[in-house]
Amino acid sequence: MSGATRARQAQVLLIGGGINGTGIARDLALRGVSVLLVERREIGSGTSWASSGMIHGGLRYLQQDPEVTHHSCLDSGAIQRIAPHLVFRIPFLMPIFADDPIGPELVEVGLEMYDAYQPLKNGRPHTRLTPAQALELEPALSDRLECAFTLDEWGVDAARLCVANALDATGHGARVLTHTEALAPLLSGTGEVVGATVRDTLTGERFDVHADLTLNAAGPWVPQVAEMMGESVIQRPGKGIHLVFERRVSNLAIYAKGVDGRDMFTFPHEQNSMAGTTDDDYYGDLDRIDTTEDEVAYVLQAMERSIPTIRHHRITHTIQGVRPTMYGFGSYEDELSRDYAIIDHGREGQAQGLFTITGGKLAAYRLMAEDAADQLCARLGNREPCRTAELPLPGGEEEADVGALATRHAIGLPAALRLAFRHGSRADEVLAGADPELRPAKLVCACEPVLDTELRHVARTEGLRKLSDCQLRVRLGVGACQGSGCGASAAGVLAEELGWDAERTIHELAELAALRWRAVAPVLEGAQVTAMEVHRSVHFGMIGMSGDLP
């Protein structure tokens, strides 16, 4: 995947490189369709990155959206088969308190209904626990609980899932251009949409992409792209935030309720724990989504009800994003459908050749992509079947031998584990450029951890173009140091790989610092603000970058 690749002809132009866009690109490419995808930022950098990373049916959708639950559970099973290295089981613990709006008997009825879906996603049936049993599992729980229930869900590295889909798409002939935005439609003499004029946001180069069909898969930016194309798509975007803790609060996910009754939870996610999420109508700038102090307080208040000691755990940063929820009037945000729609604007509007996908959930992305690809292929006359549920994603071919990987390349076991998680069976390829004796792999980020060889690999083979994109590709800078301890080293590695001069390197580092500061600022209190400023100044001031700090 590279913004440097220049291609101006395709059967299908995809606008948007989140999980929907990359999933559709992979499906089409596997059917032999010529695909070109443009993403105005980085792969998976919008809603996908900001999601909870859950590939679950969603217990709360069961009553109002049973089809969403069914599709999500079905696709969760498929994702586990095709990307086993990227998924991890998350056992949930649901404490029940006397003042809960729904008592344990009714809760158990819902869980019994949900149990019917568990085999689709390799989940275990629920169990009911006494207070003593629940506290034995998780001593940090509030001792006010009446009982508790367990249930099974699954998590995934959503950003790497997007990258894996994009890599497989390019491996089957698709072209993926990051940091490339669609500016205007290309129209035929009869007014049919036949592609778009696009611009590389890093180089400024503009060029036309001619395509038989164009699909708008821009997530919450769908209405903007539709308007640019002369059409109208209405969404009801919902903002959600997560708090990210320095370490795991628990190895279990623990349900909690907000003061307004909203279901939330804290859950283990890779090296950390996350807590959330909120759901509020959003009318602001999609390119500048910030977390407020009120949102942080709201989530902590909810978590404190289930885990009284939650404030003892250090919060390193926040993640925030906007869901591309389909429009619904007269409902609270929680009540809106998480279903999706595929719009053929040639039938429902005036723009022949233009399609849009809107709504949906991460957990059902593959089925959504199959549906979209089916409709596009029908228009193109392509009768090839969908194979995305059968063929593994890159790295999912077989299980990596972590111990052998660590020994063979003389790297620590934690680094080997993270490489195997992100790259699966292809972890050896990531380390191919390292020599244990002549050029051993070096640790760049101790928090995750990230090796210099992994940075070189993603720059050479995945089309990485910016330092800040390493947050998504390899989780650089999202640990305890928030980039202040590893940003400069990583910038040096990428400068060597991508040919950056000193000015470009410092600009990239300043941009990473600005992004991490926005993520950290909402959770800093008192002396933490001063400590963070001193910490950043020590690291960045030494290379003359202090004037560029936000």
C-alpha positions in Angstrom: 0.0 0.0 0.0 1.6 3.2 -1.0 0.6 6.8 -1.8 3.4 6.8 -4.4 1.7 4.3 -6.6 -0.1 6.1 -9.5 -3.0 4.3 -11.1 -5.8 6.0 -12.9 -8.1 3.2 -14.0 -10.2 0.7 -12.1 -13.5 -1.1 -12.3 -14.3 0.1 -8.8 -13.2 3.2 -7.0 -13.6 2.9 -3.2 -13.5 6.1 -1.1 -12.6 5.3 2.5 -10.1 3.0 4.1 -11.8 1.9 7.3 -13.0 -1.6 8.0 -15.8 -1.3 5.4 -13.6 0.1 2.6 -10.8 -2.4 3.2 -13.1 -5.3 3.7 -14.9 -4.5 0.4 -11.6 -4.0 -1.4 -10.4 -7.5 -0.3 -13.7 -9.1 -1.3 -13.7 -7.5 -4.7 -10.0 -8.3 -5.4 -10.5 -11.9 -4.5 -13.2 -12.0 -7.2 -10.9 -10.6 -9.7 -12.3 -7.1 -9.8 -9.9 -4.2 -10.5 -10.1 -2.0 -7.4 -8.5 1.3 -6.4 -9.1 2.6 -2.8 -8.3 6.1 -1.7 -8.1 7.0 2.0 -7.6 10.6 3.0 -5.7 9.8 6.1 -4.3 6.4 7.3 -5.9 3.0 6.9 -8.4 2.4 9.8 -7.8 5.9 11.3 -11.4 6.9 11.8 -14.2 5.0 13.4 -12.4 1.7 13.2 -9.4 2.9 15.3 -11.7 4.5 17.9 -13.9 1.5 18.3 -14.0 -0.8 21.3 -12.4 -3.5 19.1 -15.1 -5.9 20.0 -16.3 -8.6 17.5 -19.3 -9.4 19.5 -23.1 -9.8 19.0 -23.9 -7.1 21.4 -26.2 -8.2 24.2 -27.9 -4.9 24.3 -28.9 -5.2 20.6 -30.7 -8.5 21.1 -34.1 -7.1 21.9 -34.3 -4.3 19.3 -31.9 -5.5 16.6 -31.8 -9.4 16.7 -30.6 -9.5 13.1 -27.6 -7.3 14.0 -26.8 -9.7 16.9 -27.1 -12.7 14.6 -24.9 -11.2 11.9 -22.3 -10.0 14.3 -22.0 -13.3 16.1 -21.8 -15.1 12.7 -19.1 -12.8 11.5 -17.2 -13.0 14.8 -16.8 -16.7 14.1 -15.6 -16.1 10.6 -13.0 -13.4 11.8 -11.7 -15.9 14.3 -11.1 -18.4 11.5 -9.4 -16.0 9.0 -7.4 -13.9 11.5 -6.8 -16.0 14.6 -3.6 -14.1 15.5 -5.5 -10.8 15.8 -8.3 -11.9 18.1 -8.5 -12.6 21.8 -11.1 -14.0 24.1 -12.6 -11.6 26.6 -14.5 -13.2 29.5 -17.2 -10.7 30.8 -18.4 -10.4 34.4 -21.7 -8.6 34.9 -22.3 -7.6 38.6 -25.9 -7.1 39.6 -26.8 -4.5 42.3 -30.0 -4.0 44.3 -30.6 -0.6 42.7 -30.2 -1.8 39.1 -33.2 -1.0 36.9 -33.4 -4.7 35.8 -33.2 -7.5 38.4 -31.2 -10.7 38.0 -34.1 -12.9 36.9 -34.8 -10.8 33.8 -31.1 -10.4 33.1 -30.7 -14.1 33.1 -33.6 -14.5 30.6 -31.7 -12.2 28.2 -28.5 -14.1 28.8 -30.2 -17.4 28.1 -31.4 -16.0 24.7 -27.9 -14.8 24.0 -26.5 -18.2 24.8 -28.2 -19.5 21.6 -25.8 -17.2 19.6 -22.6 -18.2 21.4 -21.8 -21.3 19.3 -21.6 -19.0 16.2 -18.7 -17.2 17.8 -17.1 -20.0 19.8 -18.4 -18.5 23.1 -19.3 -20.2 26.3 -22.8 -20.1 27.8 -23.4 -17.8 30.7 -23.1 -18.8 34.4 -24.6 -17.2 37.5 -22.3 -16.5 40.4 -22.9 -15.8 44.1 -21.3 -12.7 45.5 -18.5 -14.8 47.0 -17.7 -16.5 43.7 -17.7 -13.2 41.8 -15.4 -11.6 44.4 -13.1 -14.6 44.2 -12.8 -14.1 40.4 -12.3 -10.3 40.8 -11.6 -9.0 44.3 -11.8 -5.4 43.1 -15.6 -5.7 42.5 -17.9 -3.7 44.8 -19.0 -5.9 47.7 -22.5 -4.4 47.3 -23.4 -6.9 44.5 -26.3 -9.3 44.8 -25.0 -11.7 42.3 -23.1 -11.7 39.0 -23.1 -13.3 35.6 -20.4 -14.4 33.2 -20.5 -14.3 29.4 -18.0 -14.7 26.6 -17.0 -12.1 23.9 -14.0 -11.5 21.6 -11.7 -8.6 21.0 -9.6 -7.7 18.0 -6.9 -5.2 17.0 -9.2 -3.2 14.7 -6.5 -1.1 13.1 -4.4 -4.2 12.2 -7.6 -5.9 10.9 -8.1 -3.0 8.5 -4.4 -3.3 7.5 -4.7 -7.0 7.0 -7.7 -6.6 4.7 -5.9 -3.9 2.7 -2.7 -6.0 2.4 -4.7 -9.0 1.1 -6.5 -6.8 -1.3 -3.2 -5.4 -2.7 -1.9 -9.0 -2.8 -4.7 -9.8 -5.2 -4.2 -6.8 -7.4 -6.0 -3.9 -5.7 -4.3 -0.6 -5.3 -4.6 1.3 -2.0 -3.6 5.0 -1.8 -3.3 6.4 1.7 -3.3 10.2 2.4 -5.2 10.7 -0.8 -8.6 12.4 -0.8 -11.4 12.5 -3.3 -12.1 16.1 -4.4 -14.8 16.0 -7.1 -16.7 13.4 -9.2 -15.8 12.6 -12.8 -19.0 12.7 -14.9 -19.8 11.2 -18.3 -21.6 13.1 -20.9 -24.9 11.7 -19.6 -24.1 12.6 -16.0 -23.0 9.2 -14.8 -20.4 9.1 -12.1 -17.3 7.5 -13.7 -14.7 8.1 -11.0 -13.2 11.1 -9.2 -10.5 13.6 -9.1 -8.2 12.9 -6.1 -5.3 14.6 -4.4 -2.3 13.3 -2.6 -2.4 15.3 0.7 1.3 14.9 1.3 2.6 15.8 -2.1 -0.2 17.9 -3.4 -0.4 15.9 -6.7 -3.9 15.7 -8.3 -5.0 13.1 -10.8 -8.2 11.5 -12.1 -9.3 8.0 -11.3 -11.6 6.6 -13.9 -13.9 3.8 -12.7 -17.0 1.9 -13.9 -18.5 2.2 -10.3 -17.7 4.3 -7.3 -18.5 3.3 -3.7 -18.6 5.8 -0.9 -17.4 4.0 2.2 -16.2 7.0 4.2 -17.8 6.2 7.5 -19.0 9.3 9.3 -17.7 11.3 6.3 -20.2 9.6 4.1 -22.6 12.6 4.0 -19.7 14.9 3.0 -18.6 12.6 0.2 -22.2 12.2 -1.0 -22.7 15.9 -1.1 -19.4 16.3 -3.1 -20.9 13.8 -5.5 -24.1 15.7 -5.8 -26.2 13.3 -3.6 -27.6 13.4 -0.1 -27.1 10.8 2.6 -28.3 11.5 6.2 -26.6 10.0 9.2 -27.0 10.5 12.9 -23.3 10.4 14.0 -22.7 9.4 17.5 -19.6 10.3 19.4 -18.0 7.7 21.7 -14.9 7.9 23.9 -12.8 5.4 25.8 -10.4 5.8 28.7 -7.2 3.8 28.3 -5.4 2.7 31.5 -1.6 2.2 31.7 -2.0 -1.5 32.7 -4.8 -4.0 32.9 -7.3 -3.1 35.6 -8.5 -6.7 35.4 -8.1 -9.7 33.1 -11.9 -9.8 32.9 -14.2 -7.3 31.3 -16.6 -5.8 33.9 -20.0 -4.3 33.2 -21.0 -1.0 34.6 -23.9 1.4 34.3 -23.8 5.1 33.7 -25.9 7.5 35.9 -28.4 7.6 33.0 -28.6 3.8 32.8 -26.3 3.3 29.8 -24.4 0.0 29.7 -20.6 0.4 29.8 -17.7 -1.7 30.7 -14.0 -1.8 31.4 -12.2 -4.5 29.5 -8.7 -5.9 28.8 -7.4 -4.7 25.4 -4.0 -6.0 24.3 -1.5 -4.6 26.9 -4.0 -2.2 28.6 -7.5 -1.9 29.9 -10.1 0.4 28.3 -13.3 1.8 29.7 -16.3 3.1 27.9 -18.0 3.9 25.8 -20.3 6.9 25.5 -22.8 7.6 22.8 -23.8 11.2 22.2 -25.1 13.0 19.1 -22.2 14.8 17.4 -22.5 17.9 15.4 -18.8 19.0 15.5 -15.8 18.9 13.3 -15.1 15.3 12.3 -11.4 16.1 11.8 -11.1 17.5 15.4 -12.8 15.2 17.8 -11.7 15.9 21.4 -12.6 14.3 24.7 -14.1 16.6 27.4 -13.5 16.5 31.1 -17.2 15.9 31.6 -17.0 12.7 29.4 -14.0 11.4 31.5 -15.9 12.1 34.7 -19.1 10.3 33.3 -17.2 7.1 32.4 -15.2 7.1 35.7 -18.4 7.5 37.7 -20.0 4.5 35.9 -16.9 2.4 36.5 -16.6 3.4 40.1 -20.0 1.8 40.8 -18.7 -1.6 39.8 -15.0 -1.1 40.7 -14.7 1.3 43.7 -10.9 1.5 43.3 -10.9 2.4 39.6 -9.5 5.9 40.2 -6.4 4.3 41.7 -5.4 3.2 38.2 -3.5 5.6 36.0 -5.3 6.7 32.8 -2.7 7.3 30.1 -4.9 8.7 27.4 -8.3 8.8 25.7 -9.6 7.5 22.4 -12.5 9.3 20.7 -14.4 8.8 17.4 -17.7 9.0 15.7 -20.0 6.2 14.7 -21.6 6.4 11.2 -25.0 5.5 12.6 -28.0 5.5 10.3 -30.4 8.3 10.8 -33.4 7.9 13.1 -35.7 10.5 14.5 -37.3 10.5 17.9 -35.0 8.0 19.6 -32.2 8.3 22.1 -28.7 7.5 20.8 -28.7 4.1 22.5 -31.9 3.1 20.7 -30.7 3.8 17.2 -30.2 0.8 14.9 -26.7 -0.6 14.3 -27.8 -2.1 11.1 -26.4 -0.9 7.7 -27.6 0.1 4.3 -26.2 0.0 0.8 -27.5 2.8 -1.4 -27.5 2.6 -5.2 -27.8 6.3 -6.1 -28.6 5.4 -9.7 -31.9 4.0 -8.4 -32.6 6.2 -5.5 -31.0 9.4 -6.8 -29.5 10.9 -9.9 -25.9 9.7 -9.7 -25.8 6.6 -11.8 -22.6 4.5 -11.0 -22.4 5.7 -7.4 -23.0 3.5 -4.4 -22.8 4.3 -0.6 -22.5 2.0 2.4 -23.6 3.5 5.7 -24.1 2.3 9.3 -23.1 -1.1 10.6 -20.7 -2.5 13.2 -17.1 -3.7 13.2 -18.2 -7.2 14.2 -20.2 -7.7 11.0 -17.8 -6.0 8.6 -17.2 -9.1 6.5 -20.9 -9.8 5.9 -21.4 -6.1 5.0 -18.5 -6.2 2.6 -19.9 -9.4 1.0 -23.3 -7.7 0.5 -21.7 -4.6 -1.1 -19.4 -6.7 -3.3 -22.4 -8.8 -4.4 -24.2 -5.7 -5.6 -21.2 -4.2 -7.3 -20.3 -7.5 -9.0 -23.9 -7.9 -10.2 -23.6 -4.5 -11.9 -20.3 -5.5 -13.4 -21.4 -8.9 -14.6 -19.0 -10.7 -12.3 -20.3 -14.0 -11.1 -17.4 -15.0 -8.9 -18.5 -16.1 -5.4 -17.3 -14.5 -2.1 -14.4 -16.3 -0.5 -13.6 -14.0 2.4 -14.9 -16.4 5.0 -12.7 -19.2 3.8 -9.3 -17.7 3.0 -7.1 -16.5 5.8 -6.0 -13.0 6.1 -2.2 -12.3 5.9 -0.7 -13.9 9.0 -3.6 -16.1 9.7 -2.3 -19.1 7.7 -0.9 -20.8 10.7 0.1 -20.2 14.4 3.5 -18.5 14.9 6.0 -20.3 17.1 6.7 -17.5 19.5 9.5 -19.2 21.4 11.4 -20.2 18.2 10.9 -16.6 16.9 12.5 -15.1 20.0 15.4 -17.6 20.0 16.1 -17.4 16.3 16.2 -13.6 16.2 17.6 -13.0 19.7 14.7 -10.8 20.8 12.9 -10.8 24.0 9.8 -12.9 24.5 7.5 -9.9 25.0 8.6 -8.4 21.6 8.1 -11.8 20.0 4.6 -12.1 21.4 3.6 -8.7 20.1 5.1 -9.4 16.7 3.2 -12.7 16.5 0.0 -10.9 17.5 0.3 -8.2 14.9 1.7 -10.2 12.0 0.9 -13.9 12.8 2.7 -16.5 10.8 4.5 -13.7 8.9 6.4 -12.5 11.9 9.5 -14.1 10.6 9.3 -12.0 7.5 9.1 -8.8 9.6 12.5 -9.8 11.1 14.1 -10.9 7.9 16.2 -7.8 7.7 17.7 -8.3 11.1 20.9 -10.2 11.8 21.3 -11.4 15.5 25.1 -10.8 15.2 25.7 -8.1 12.6 22.5 -6.0 12.8 20.3 -7.2 15.7 16.8 -5.9 16.2 16.6 -3.0 18.5 13.9 -2.0 20.9 12.4 1.4 19.8 9.3 1.4 22.1 9.5 -0.5 25.4 5.8 0.1 26.2 4.4 -2.0 23.5 7.1 -3.2 22.6 8.1 -2.2 19.0 11.4 -3.1 17.3 13.2 -1.1 14.7 12.9 -4.0 12.2 9.1 -3.9 12.5 9.1 -0.2 11.6 11.4 -0.8 8.6 9.1 -3.7 7.5 5.9 -1.6 7.6 7.7 1.2 5.8 9.0 -1.1 3.1 6.1 -3.5 2.6 2.9 -1.8 3.9 3.4 1.6 2.4 3.7 3.5 5.7 4.0 7.2 5.0 3.9 9.1 8.3 5.3 8.7 11.8 1.9 9.3 13.4 0.5 6.3 11.4 2.7 4.0 13.5 0.1 4.5 16.3 -2.2 2.4 14.3 0.2 0.1 12.5 2.3 -1.0 15.4 0.8 0.9 18.5 3.9 3.0 18.8 3.4 5.9 21.2 0.1 4.6 22.8 1.8 3.2 25.9 2.8 4.8 29.2 5.3 7.2 27.6 2.8 8.5 25.0 5.5 8.8 22.4 7.9 11.0 24.4 10.2 8.1 25.0 10.1 6.5 21.6 9.0 9.1 19.1 12.5 10.5 18.3 14.0 7.0 17.8 11.2 5.9 15.6 11.4 9.1 13.6 15.1 8.4 13.0 14.4 4.9 11.7 11.7 6.1 9.3 13.8 9.0 8.2 16.4 6.5 7.1 13.9 4.2 5.4 11.8 6.9 3.7 14.5 9.5 2.9 13.2 12.3 5.1 15.5 15.3 5.7 15.9 17.0 9.1 13.0 19.4 8.6 10.5 16.7 7.6 11.7 14.5 10.5 11.1 17.2 13.1 7.7 18.0 11.5 6.7 14.4 11.8 7.8 14.3 15.4 6.0 17.5 16.2 2.8 16.1 14.7 3.0 12.9 16.7 3.6 15.0 19.9 0.5 17.1 19.1 -1.7 14.1 18.6 -0.6 12.4 21.8 -1.0 15.6 23.8 -4.6 15.9 22.6 -5.2 12.3 23.8 -3.4 12.8 27.1 -4.6 16.3 28.1 -8.2 15.4 29.2 -7.0 13.0 31.8 -4.2 15.0 33.4 -4.7 16.4 36.9 -2.8 18.8 39.1 0.9 18.1 39.1 0.6 15.7 36.2 0.3 18.6 33.8 3.6 20.1 34.9 5.3 16.7 35.0 4.2 15.9 31.5 5.4 19.3 30.1 8.8 18.8 31.8 9.0 15.2 30.4 8.2 16.3 26.9 10.6 19.3 27.0 13.5 17.1 28.1 12.9 14.7 25.2 12.0 17.1 22.5 13.8 20.2 23.5 17.2 18.5 23.0 16.5 18.3 19.2 15.3 21.8 18.9 11.6 20.9 18.6 10.3 22.7 21.6 8.9 25.6 19.5 6.7 23.1 17.6 5.0 21.6 20.6 1.3 22.3 20.9 
